[in-house]
Amino acid sequence: MGKIVPFRKPSLKEKAKAHTLCKNGFHKWKMVTKQPFDVKQGRLVTLFRCTRCGKEKNKAI
């Protein structure tokens, strides 16, 4: 017979944390490494993606 593994159900606070933060503008930006930079109109442009919701933004350096 196998072991019984206790299953902990995530609280509503934990479930809504990421959604609420991004909804209020507090994204967790991370630079996309597949495409390190792009040249656009003579400037370097870096692509950032939010790790929680997947939204993307460009930043000209």
C-alpha positions as CSV (number, residue, x, y, z in Angstrom):
1,M,0.0,0.0,0.0
2,G,1.3,3.5,-0.8
3,K,1.9,6.4,1.5
4,I,-0.8,9.0,2.1
5,V,0.4,12.4,1.0
6,P,-1.3,15.3,2.8
7,F,-2.7,17.8,0.3
8,R,-2.7,21.5,1.3
9,K,-5.2,23.6,-0.4
10,P,-3.9,27.1,-1.2
11,S,-5.6,29.9,0.6
12,L,-7.5,32.6,-1.2
13,K,-4.9,35.1,-0.2
14,E,-2.2,33.1,-1.9
15,K,-4.3,32.5,-5.0
16,A,-5.1,36.2,-5.5
17,K,-1.7,37.6,-4.6
18,A,-0.1,37.5,-8.1
19,H,-3.3,38.5,-9.9
20,T,-3.9,41.5,-7.5
21,L,-0.4,42.7,-7.7
22,C,-0.2,42.8,-11.5
23,K,-3.7,44.3,-11.7
24,N,-2.6,47.2,-9.6
25,G,0.6,47.8,-11.6
26,F,3.1,45.9,-9.5
27,H,4.5,43.6,-12.1
28,K,7.6,41.4,-11.6
29,W,9.7,42.2,-14.7
30,K,12.3,39.9,-16.0
31,M,14.5,40.4,-19.1
32,V,13.8,38.0,-22.0
33,T,17.1,36.2,-22.7
34,K,16.1,34.6,-26.0
35,Q,16.0,38.0,-27.6
36,P,18.6,40.0,-25.7
37,F,18.1,43.3,-27.6
38,D,16.7,44.7,-30.8
39,V,17.8,47.8,-32.7
40,K,14.8,50.1,-33.4
41,Q,15.2,53.6,-34.8
42,G,18.9,53.6,-33.9
43,R,18.4,52.7,-30.2
44,L,18.8,49.5,-28.3
45,V,15.5,48.1,-27.2
46,T,15.2,45.4,-24.5
47,L,12.2,43.2,-24.0
48,F,10.9,42.6,-20.5
49,R,8.2,40.0,-19.5
50,C,6.2,39.8,-16.2
51,T,6.8,36.4,-14.6
52,R,3.3,36.4,-13.0
53,C,0.9,37.5,-15.8
54,G,3.0,37.4,-19.0
55,K,2.6,41.0,-20.0
56,E,5.5,42.4,-22.1
57,K,7.1,45.8,-22.3
58,N,9.9,47.3,-24.3
59,K,12.5,49.6,-22.8
60,A,14.8,51.8,-24.9
61,I,18.3,52.0,-23.4
